[in-house]
């Protein structure tokens, strides 16, 4: 099997967790400076909302070196969550986060925070597999 540094293009799918894309920072450390990086994020917040996109891109900028960002492409998808299936550790973390953010003044609640508050302790599914077609169409003939 090839090392990830041997690939010209890497498509990275990552869940949005605690203000970042899970595992992205450690993955990009292994990429060569010539790698074409395609970052696909998956989260609860509405990806048609420009504020959400801006927040996600800010998180990505904190995780990815500038030399990779210059050539990177981005896609943002919605996912889902089922609190009943979370581990005890993750339920505890989500409860602590929920208790913290629900006390924020309304003007400080981002759309992502509002989505988390609205869906807390329930099962939601915003997955739309057709959203993958845009990514496929853009890269299938390259």
C-alpha positions as CSV (number, residue, x, y, z in Angstrom):
1,X,0.0,0.0,0.0
2,X,1.3,3.5,-0.9
3,X,2.0,6.1,1.7
4,X,-0.4,9.0,1.6
5,X,2.6,11.3,0.5
6,X,2.7,9.3,-2.7
7,X,-0.7,10.5,-3.9
8,X,-1.3,13.5,-6.2
9,X,-4.8,14.1,-4.9
10,X,-6.4,13.3,-1.5
11,X,-10.1,13.6,-0.8
12,X,-10.5,14.0,2.9
13,X,-14.0,13.5,4.4
14,X,-14.2,14.7,8.0
15,X,-16.8,15.3,10.6
16,X,-17.1,18.7,12.3
17,X,-16.3,18.4,16.0
18,X,-15.6,21.1,18.5
19,X,-14.6,23.8,16.1
20,X,-12.6,21.7,13.7
21,X,-12.5,18.8,11.2
22,X,-11.8,15.6,13.0
23,X,-8.4,14.2,12.1
24,X,-7.6,16.8,9.4
25,X,-4.6,18.3,11.1
26,X,-2.8,15.0,11.6
27,X,-3.6,13.9,8.1
28,X,-2.3,17.0,6.3
29,X,1.0,16.7,8.2
30,X,1.6,13.5,6.1
31,X,0.9,15.2,2.7
32,X,3.5,16.5,0.3
33,X,3.4,20.1,-0.7
34,X,2.4,19.0,-4.2
35,X,-0.8,17.2,-3.0
36,X,-4.1,18.5,-4.4
37,X,-6.3,18.4,-1.3
38,X,-10.1,18.2,-1.5
39,X,-11.7,18.7,1.9
40,X,-15.3,17.5,2.5
41,X,-16.8,18.4,5.8
42,X,-19.9,16.8,7.4
43,X,-21.9,18.4,10.2
44,X,-25.3,19.3,11.6
45,X,-25.5,22.9,10.6
46,X,-27.1,24.1,7.4
47,X,-24.4,24.2,4.7
48,X,-26.4,26.7,2.6
49,X,-25.9,29.3,5.4
50,X,-23.0,31.5,4.6
51,X,-22.1,32.1,8.3
52,X,-21.7,28.3,8.7
53,X,-19.5,28.1,5.7
54,X,-17.4,31.0,7.0
55,X,-17.0,29.3,10.4
56,X,-16.1,26.0,8.9
57,X,-13.5,27.6,6.6
58,X,-12.0,29.4,9.6
59,X,-11.6,26.1,11.4
60,X,-10.0,24.6,8.3
61,X,-7.5,27.5,8.1
62,X,-6.4,26.7,11.6
63,X,-5.7,23.1,10.7
64,X,-4.2,23.2,7.2
65,X,-0.9,24.9,6.2
66,X,-1.2,27.7,3.8
67,X,0.8,25.9,1.0
68,X,-2.0,23.2,0.9
69,X,-4.9,25.7,1.4
70,X,-3.9,27.5,-1.8
71,X,-4.6,24.5,-3.9
72,X,-7.4,23.0,-1.8
73,X,-11.1,22.6,-2.8
74,X,-13.9,22.5,-0.3
75,X,-17.3,20.8,-0.1
76,X,-19.7,20.9,2.9
77,X,-22.3,18.3,3.5
78,X,-24.9,17.8,6.3
79,X,-24.9,14.7,8.4
80,X,-26.8,13.5,11.4
81,X,-26.5,12.4,15.0
82,X,-28.2,9.8,17.2
83,X,-27.5,10.7,20.9
84,X,-28.7,7.3,22.0
85,X,-25.8,5.7,20.1
86,X,-23.1,7.9,21.5
87,X,-20.6,6.5,23.9
88,X,-20.7,7.6,27.5
89,X,-17.7,9.8,26.9
90,X,-19.2,11.5,23.9
91,X,-22.6,11.9,25.6
92,X,-20.9,13.6,28.5
93,X,-18.9,15.9,26.2
94,X,-22.0,16.9,24.2
95,X,-24.0,17.5,27.4
96,X,-21.2,19.7,28.8
97,X,-21.0,21.6,25.5
98,X,-24.8,21.9,25.3
99,X,-25.0,23.3,28.9
100,X,-22.3,25.8,28.0
101,X,-23.7,27.1,24.7
102,X,-27.4,27.3,25.7
103,X,-26.4,30.0,28.2
104,X,-24.8,32.2,25.5
105,X,-26.5,35.4,24.7
106,X,-28.6,35.0,21.5
107,X,-26.4,37.3,19.5
108,X,-23.4,35.1,20.2
109,X,-25.0,31.8,19.1
110,X,-23.9,30.8,15.7
111,X,-26.1,28.9,13.4
112,X,-24.1,25.8,14.2
113,X,-24.6,26.3,17.9
114,X,-28.3,26.9,17.3
115,X,-28.5,23.6,15.3
116,X,-26.8,21.7,18.1
117,X,-29.2,23.2,20.7
118,X,-32.2,22.3,18.6
119,X,-31.2,18.7,18.0
120,X,-29.7,18.0,21.4
121,X,-30.5,14.6,22.9
122,X,-32.4,13.5,19.8
123,X,-31.9,11.6,16.5
124,X,-31.6,13.7,13.4
125,X,-30.6,12.9,9.9
126,X,-29.9,15.5,7.3
127,X,-27.9,13.1,5.0
128,X,-28.4,13.6,1.3
129,X,-26.3,11.1,-0.7
130,X,-27.2,13.0,-3.9
131,X,-25.0,15.8,-2.6
132,X,-22.0,13.5,-3.3
133,X,-22.8,13.8,-7.1
134,X,-21.4,17.3,-7.3
135,X,-18.0,16.1,-5.9
136,X,-18.1,13.0,-8.2
137,X,-18.9,15.1,-11.3
138,X,-16.1,17.6,-10.6
139,X,-13.4,15.0,-10.2
140,X,-14.4,11.8,-12.0
141,X,-12.6,12.8,-15.3
142,X,-9.4,14.2,-13.9
